[in-house]
Amino acid sequence: MKNKEQIPFLATHPGELIRDELRERKMTQRQLSEETGIKPSILCDTIHGKRPVSINVAIALEKALGIPAQIWINLQTQYDLDSANILKKNVELETVRITIPSSDRTLVKELSRKFGWAIA
């Protein structure tokens, strides 16, 4: 990963943007479900970030909201990339190396056995 690459603290799921769009249009999930033909449970899961925006959902949103399907697909792709980069960053942060003086190694070995620490 390049140093210039910016990784967000949180990834924004496109479902949040669907929710915002509904709020702005004073539209309910039920109304959007009826206009798009998307099952209410699928729409609800998507809005709450439990499902990705599939191509079929993106096309249905385009027809109902006038927002191009490509935008929804791009938002989903960006969310997936951000989520992966955040996970990678967090894993890198969990790997910490420390140097312990030889006089303390016995104590550290005992603690590592007790807490499951990896010692190199």
Residue frames as a rotation matrix with the C-alpha (Angstrom) as fourth column:
MET 1
0.585 0.811 0.000 0.00
0.811 -0.585 0.000 0.00
0.000 0.000 -1.000 0.00
LYS 2
-0.220 -0.654 0.724 1.37
0.615 -0.669 -0.417 3.40
0.757 0.353 0.549 -0.95
ASN 3
-0.659 -0.106 -0.744 1.80
0.708 -0.421 -0.567 6.09
-0.253 -0.901 0.352 1.70
LYS 4
-0.957 0.268 -0.108 -0.17
-0.288 -0.905 0.314 8.56
-0.013 0.332 0.943 -0.44
GLU 5
-0.469 0.825 -0.315 -3.22
0.209 0.450 0.868 6.31
0.858 0.341 -0.384 -0.48
GLN 6
-0.682 0.314 0.661 -5.84
-0.708 -0.512 -0.487 7.62
0.185 -0.800 0.571 1.91
ILE 7
-0.640 0.484 -0.597 -7.85
0.424 0.870 0.251 5.09
0.640 -0.092 -0.762 3.84
PRO 8
-0.043 0.692 0.720 -11.10
-0.497 -0.641 0.586 6.28
0.867 -0.332 0.372 5.43
PHE 9
-0.754 -0.144 0.640 -11.79
-0.655 0.233 -0.719 5.55
-0.046 -0.962 -0.270 9.08
LEU 10
-0.237 0.761 0.604 -15.17
-0.019 0.618 -0.786 4.07
-0.971 -0.198 -0.132 8.12
ALA 11
-0.974 0.031 0.224 -16.50
0.226 0.154 0.962 2.79
-0.005 0.988 -0.157 4.81
THR 12
-0.462 0.858 -0.226 -19.84
-0.622 -0.495 -0.607 4.22
-0.632 -0.140 0.762 3.65
HIS 13
-0.653 0.336 0.679 -22.25
0.520 0.850 0.079 1.58
-0.551 0.405 -0.730 2.41
PRO 14
-0.931 0.305 0.202 -24.41
0.006 -0.537 0.843 2.70
0.366 0.786 0.498 -0.55
GLY 15
-0.186 0.902 -0.391 -27.46
0.839 0.352 0.414 1.76
0.511 -0.251 -0.822 1.50
GLU 16
-0.291 0.016 -0.957 -26.86
0.720 -0.654 -0.230 4.89
-0.630 -0.756 0.179 3.58
LEU 17
-0.926 -0.095 -0.366 -27.15
-0.149 -0.797 0.585 6.95
-0.348 0.596 0.724 0.41
ILE 18
-0.602 0.797 -0.043 -30.37
0.378 0.332 0.864 5.17
0.703 0.504 -0.501 -0.56
ARG 19
-0.057 0.564 -0.824 -31.74
0.997 -0.003 -0.071 6.04
-0.043 -0.826 -0.563 2.89
ASP 20
-0.585 -0.239 -0.775 -30.67
0.307 -0.950 0.061 9.69
-0.751 -0.202 0.629 2.44
GLU 21
-0.975 0.220 -0.023 -32.29
-0.089 -0.293 0.952 9.80
0.202 0.930 0.306 -1.00
LEU 22
-0.308 0.908 -0.284 -35.55
0.742 0.416 0.526 8.42
0.596 -0.049 -0.802 0.40
ARG 23
-0.154 0.191 -0.969 -35.51
0.851 -0.473 -0.229 11.01
-0.502 -0.860 -0.089 3.18
GLU 24
-0.830 -0.245 -0.501 -34.96
0.007 -0.903 0.430 13.85
-0.558 0.353 0.751 0.68
ARG 25
-0.840 0.526 -0.131 -37.79
-0.146 0.012 0.989 12.60
0.522 0.850 0.067 -1.53
LYS 26
-0.475 0.650 0.593 -40.06
-0.824 -0.093 -0.559 12.00
-0.308 -0.754 0.580 1.47
MET 27
0.188 0.406 -0.894 -40.45
-0.719 0.678 0.157 8.44
0.670 0.613 0.419 0.24
THR 28
0.451 0.006 0.892 -40.82
-0.759 0.529 0.380 5.26
-0.470 -0.849 0.243 2.31
GLN 29
-0.698 -0.689 0.195 -38.99
-0.532 0.681 0.503 2.00
-0.479 0.247 -0.842 1.80
ARG 30
-0.205 0.717 0.666 -42.34
0.373 0.686 -0.624 0.42
-0.905 0.121 -0.408 1.00
GLN 31
0.725 0.471 -0.503 -42.96
-0.214 -0.541 -0.814 2.95
-0.655 0.697 -0.291 -1.79
LEU 32
-0.038 -0.822 -0.568 -39.50
-0.962 -0.123 0.243 2.37
-0.270 0.555 -0.787 -3.23
SER 33
-0.692 -0.172 0.702 -40.03
-0.151 0.984 0.093 -1.38
-0.706 -0.042 -0.707 -3.02
GLU 34
0.273 0.896 0.350 -43.29
0.356 0.244 -0.902 -1.06
-0.894 0.371 -0.253 -4.95
GLU 35
0.717 -0.012 -0.697 -41.74
-0.527 -0.664 -0.531 1.22
-0.456 0.748 -0.482 -7.61
THR 36
-0.178 -0.921 -0.347 -38.65
-0.974 0.113 0.199 -0.94
-0.144 0.373 -0.917 -8.11
GLY 37
0.660 0.431 -0.615 -40.07
-0.503 0.862 0.064 -4.41
0.557 0.267 0.786 -7.62
ILE 38
-0.507 -0.843 -0.179 -37.30
-0.301 0.368 -0.880 -5.10
0.808 -0.392 -0.440 -5.10
LYS 39
0.211 0.570 -0.794 -38.55
0.589 0.575 0.569 -7.31
0.780 -0.588 -0.214 -2.28
PRO 40
0.754 0.154 0.639 -38.99
-0.307 -0.777 0.549 -5.27
0.581 -0.611 -0.539 0.91
SER 41
0.900 -0.433 0.045 -36.63
0.169 0.442 0.881 -7.56
-0.401 -0.786 0.471 2.87
ILE 42
0.215 -0.844 0.492 -33.88
0.976 0.164 -0.146 -7.19
0.042 0.511 0.859 0.25
LEU 43
0.268 -0.053 0.962 -34.33
0.282 -0.950 -0.131 -3.43
0.921 0.307 -0.240 0.13
CYS 44
0.934 0.122 0.335 -34.28
-0.276 -0.350 0.895 -3.18
0.226 -0.929 -0.293 3.94
ASP 45
0.686 -0.725 0.057 -31.13
0.552 0.570 0.609 -5.32
-0.474 -0.386 0.791 4.19
THR 46
0.101 -0.645 0.757 -29.45
0.895 -0.273 -0.352 -3.23
0.434 0.714 0.550 1.49
ILE 47
0.501 0.166 0.849 -30.35
-0.034 -0.977 0.210 0.06
0.865 -0.134 -0.484 3.17
HIS 48
0.917 -0.123 0.380 -28.99
-0.390 -0.062 0.919 -1.25
-0.089 -0.991 -0.104 6.48
GLY 49
0.152 -0.967 -0.206 -25.73
-0.981 -0.122 -0.152 -2.41
0.122 0.225 -0.967 4.90
LYS 50
0.082 -0.063 0.995 -26.43
-0.486 0.869 0.096 -6.12
-0.870 -0.491 0.040 5.28
ARG 51
0.448 0.068 0.892 -26.51
0.675 0.628 -0.387 -6.74
-0.586 0.775 0.235 1.50
PRO 52
-0.697 -0.679 -0.231 -24.50
0.305 -0.571 0.762 -5.26
-0.649 0.461 0.605 -1.34
VAL 53
0.259 0.688 -0.678 -26.14
-0.543 -0.477 -0.691 -3.24
-0.799 0.548 0.250 -4.10
SER 54
-0.190 -0.258 0.947 -26.35
0.508 0.800 0.320 -5.85
-0.840 0.542 -0.021 -6.84
ILE 55
-0.985 -0.168 0.025 -26.54
0.096 -0.429 0.898 -5.02
-0.141 0.888 0.439 -10.52
ASN 56
-0.400 0.909 0.118 -30.26
0.723 0.233 0.650 -5.84
0.564 0.346 -0.750 -10.56
VAL 57
0.256 0.452 -0.855 -30.89
0.894 -0.447 0.032 -3.55
-0.368 -0.772 -0.518 -7.59
ALA 58
-0.564 -0.561 -0.606 -28.80
0.276 -0.820 0.502 -0.79
-0.778 0.115 0.617 -9.22
ILE 59
-0.916 0.270 0.297 -30.84
0.276 -0.114 0.954 -1.02
0.291 0.956 0.030 -12.42
ALA 60
0.006 0.973 -0.229 -34.11
0.907 0.091 0.412 -0.93
0.422 -0.210 -0.882 -10.46
LEU 61
0.060 -0.061 -0.996 -32.91
0.713 -0.696 0.086 2.10
-0.699 -0.715 0.002 -8.48
GLU 62
-0.902 -0.424 -0.084 -31.98
0.222 -0.622 0.751 3.84
-0.370 0.659 0.655 -11.72
LYS 63
-0.593 0.740 0.318 -35.50
0.511 0.040 0.859 3.39
0.623 0.671 -0.401 -13.07
ALA 64
0.311 0.798 -0.517 -37.20
0.905 -0.083 0.417 4.51
0.290 -0.597 -0.748 -9.87
LEU 65
0.443 -0.193 -0.876 -34.89
0.592 -0.670 0.447 7.31
-0.673 -0.717 -0.182 -8.73
GLY 66
0.980 -0.075 0.183 -33.26
0.113 -0.545 -0.831 8.46
0.162 0.835 -0.526 -11.97
ILE 67
0.402 -0.905 0.140 -29.77
-0.773 -0.253 0.582 7.88
-0.491 -0.342 -0.801 -10.53
PRO 68
0.328 -0.265 -0.907 -27.66
-0.792 0.446 -0.417 5.91
0.515 0.855 -0.064 -13.03
ALA 69
0.990 0.069 -0.125 -27.02
-0.012 0.913 0.409 2.27
0.142 -0.403 0.904 -12.16
GLN 70
0.299 -0.954 -0.024 -23.31
0.450 0.164 -0.878 2.86
0.841 0.251 0.478 -12.77
ILE 71
-0.105 -0.289 0.951 -23.22
-0.621 -0.728 -0.290 5.26
0.776 -0.622 -0.103 -9.81
TRP 72
0.695 0.434 0.574 -24.70
-0.719 0.405 0.565 2.62
0.012 -0.805 0.593 -7.49
ILE 73
0.880 -0.434 -0.194 -22.23
0.376 0.884 -0.277 0.01
0.292 0.170 0.941 -8.75
ASN 74
0.024 -0.909 0.416 -19.33
0.143 -0.409 -0.901 2.45
0.989 0.081 0.120 -8.30
LEU 75
0.156 0.104 0.982 -20.48
-0.865 -0.465 0.187 3.26
0.476 -0.879 0.017 -4.76
GLN 76
0.955 0.221 0.197 -20.65
-0.288 0.850 0.441 -0.46
-0.069 -0.478 0.875 -3.93
THR 77
0.598 -0.796 -0.092 -17.19
0.518 0.472 -0.713 -1.06
0.611 0.379 0.695 -5.41
GLN 78
-0.099 -0.628 0.772 -15.74
-0.304 -0.719 -0.625 1.85
0.947 -0.297 -0.120 -3.44
TYR 79
0.525 0.372 0.766 -17.35
-0.837 0.064 0.543 0.52
0.153 -0.926 0.344 -0.27
ASP 80
0.984 -0.157 -0.087 -15.84
0.161 0.986 0.050 -2.92
0.078 -0.063 0.995 -0.88
LEU 81
0.239 -0.952 0.192 -12.37
0.421 -0.076 -0.904 -1.45
0.875 0.297 0.383 -1.53
ASP 82
-0.027 -0.210 0.977 -12.54
-0.653 -0.737 -0.176 0.83
0.757 -0.643 -0.117 1.51
SER 83
0.807 0.393 0.442 -13.69
-0.590 0.505 0.629 -2.06
0.024 -0.768 0.640 3.71
ALA 84
0.817 -0.550 -0.175 -10.82
0.484 0.817 -0.313 -4.25
0.315 0.172 0.933 2.52
ASN 85
-0.018 -0.865 0.501 -8.25
0.195 -0.495 -0.847 -1.48
0.981 0.082 0.177 3.02
ILE 86
0.246 0.181 0.952 -9.58
-0.832 -0.465 0.304 -0.69
0.497 -0.867 0.036 6.50
LEU 87
0.986 0.131 0.106 -9.35
-0.165 0.868 0.468 -4.37
-0.031 -0.479 0.878 7.43
LYS 88
0.505 -0.863 -0.023 -5.81
0.600 0.370 -0.709 -4.58
0.621 0.344 0.704 6.07
LYS 89
-0.078 -0.510 0.857 -4.80
-0.290 -0.811 -0.509 -1.46
0.954 -0.289 -0.084 7.99
ASN 90
0.545 0.370 0.753 -6.30
-0.809 -0.006 0.588 -2.80
0.222 -0.929 0.296 11.21
VAL 91
0.957 -0.257 -0.133 -4.51
0.270 0.958 0.093 -6.13
0.104 -0.125 0.987 10.82
GLU 92
0.155 -0.947 0.282 -1.23
0.439 -0.189 -0.878 -4.28
0.885 0.260 0.387 10.26
LEU 93
0.028 -0.094 0.995 -1.84
-0.653 -0.755 -0.053 -2.23
0.756 -0.649 -0.083 13.40
GLU 94
0.881 0.370 0.294 -2.43
-0.463 0.553 0.692 -5.40
0.094 -0.746 0.659 15.44
THR 95
0.663 -0.725 -0.186 1.02
0.660 0.684 -0.312 -6.72
0.354 0.084 0.932 14.58
VAL 96
0.820 -0.388 0.422 3.33
-0.505 -0.837 0.212 -5.00
0.271 -0.386 -0.882 17.01
ARG 97
0.403 -0.776 -0.485 6.99
0.550 0.629 -0.549 -5.80
0.731 -0.045 0.681 17.54
ILE 98
0.834 -0.241 0.496 8.75
-0.515 -0.662 0.544 -4.99
0.197 -0.709 -0.677 20.77
THR 99
0.031 -0.892 -0.450 12.26
-0.042 0.449 -0.893 -5.72
0.999 0.047 -0.024 21.96
ILE 100
0.931 0.311 0.192 12.59
-0.226 0.076 0.971 -7.18
0.288 -0.947 0.141 25.41
PRO 101
0.035 -0.958 0.286 15.83
-0.962 -0.110 -0.250 -7.21
0.271 -0.266 -0.925 27.39
SER 102
-0.216 -0.193 -0.957 17.17
-0.207 0.967 -0.148 -10.72
0.954 0.166 -0.249 27.91
SER 103
-0.979 -0.182 0.097 16.75
-0.121 0.128 -0.984 -10.33
0.167 -0.975 -0.148 31.68
ASP 104
-0.417 0.899 0.131 12.95
-0.734 -0.247 -0.633 -10.13
-0.537 -0.360 0.763 31.24
ARG 105
-0.515 0.193 -0.835 12.54
-0.719 0.434 0.544 -13.00
0.467 0.880 -0.084 28.76
THR 106
-0.926 0.178 -0.332 11.46
0.299 0.883 -0.361 -15.57
0.229 -0.434 -0.871 31.35
LEU 107
-0.566 0.747 -0.348 8.62
0.078 -0.372 -0.925 -13.37
-0.821 -0.551 0.153 32.55
VAL 108
-0.308 0.431 -0.848 7.59
-0.888 -0.449 0.095 -12.60
-0.340 0.783 0.521 28.97
LYS 109
-0.776 -0.001 -0.631 7.56
-0.338 0.844 0.415 -16.32
0.532 0.536 -0.655 28.06
GLU 110
-0.837 0.498 -0.226 5.29
0.491 0.502 -0.712 -17.04
-0.241 -0.707 -0.665 31.02
LEU 111
-0.340 0.722 -0.603 2.97
-0.251 -0.688 -0.681 -14.19
-0.906 -0.080 0.415 30.09
SER 112
-0.503 0.111 -0.857 2.95
-0.864 -0.067 0.498 -15.22
-0.002 0.992 0.130 26.43
ARG 113
-0.915 0.194 -0.353 1.89
0.164 0.980 0.115 -18.74
0.368 0.048 -0.929 27.38
LYS 114
-0.628 0.692 -0.356 -0.86
0.487 -0.006 -0.873 -17.37
-0.606 -0.722 -0.334 29.61
PHE 115
0.010 0.659 -0.752 -2.19
-0.231 -0.730 -0.643 -14.81
-0.973 0.180 0.144 27.11
GLY 116
0.479 0.192 0.856 -1.33
0.635 0.597 -0.490 -16.55
-0.606 0.779 0.164 23.82
TRP 117
0.638 -0.333 -0.695 1.12
-0.511 -0.858 -0.058 -13.92
-0.577 0.391 -0.717 22.60
ALA 118
0.882 -0.420 0.215 3.33
0.444 0.583 -0.681 -14.81
0.161 0.696 0.700 19.64
ILE 119
0.599 -0.766 -0.233 7.04
-0.325 -0.498 0.804 -14.40
-0.732 -0.406 -0.547 20.31
ALA 120
0.940 -0.335 -0.061 9.56
0.031 0.264 -0.964 -14.28
0.339 0.905 0.259 17.52
